[in-house]
Amino acid sequence: MWGGLHGVYLIINHIWRRLFPNLRLPAHFGTSLTFIAVMVAWVPFRAETWDVTMTMWRAMAGFTGGALMTANPFIACAALAVLSGFTLFLPNTQKWLSYDIASVGKRPWLEFRPTTYWAILNGATAIVALGFMLGRAETQEFLYFQF
């Protein structure tokens, strides 16, 4: 199922390029669409049964009457907005290490330089990530445990 969805996405991509060779989506829209498509395709990869897959897809589409991660939709939307901001506005590793030549010098305040500022930011990010991982009441097996 997981591989099949990725195949369908490739077919849609090839049909789009053939039917509309000069029509490109805006970069942020294309990035968002790709992110959503990949998230949808990951569900059957991780789910144990087809029923779990369908339940998760219904929840992702908002058909369950509430979010699975939190009972407060405001917190879920706020977290999504903050995390989306991280992905859109903070540099990725390619930009940090100046592998993305087109971005070098455009936003020097975001370019990676081993400074106290970046050490504090990365340390704080690691502490928050560890807090989320260790603060969970339930445990989960390693994703690739059975492979």
VENVENPE-V377253 format. One record per run of one state. SS is the DSSP state (2 for helix, 1 for strand, 0 for the rest). FROM is the first residue (numbers start at 1). LEN is the number of residues. Records with the same first field share a line. If there is no record, write none. Layout:
BEGIN
SS->FROM-LEN + FROM-LEN
END
This chain:
BEGIN
0->1-1 + 20-7 + 47-3 + 61-12 + 90-3 + 97-4 + 104-12 + 135-13
2->2-18 + 27-20 + 50-11 + 73-17 + 93-4 + 101-3 + 116-19
END
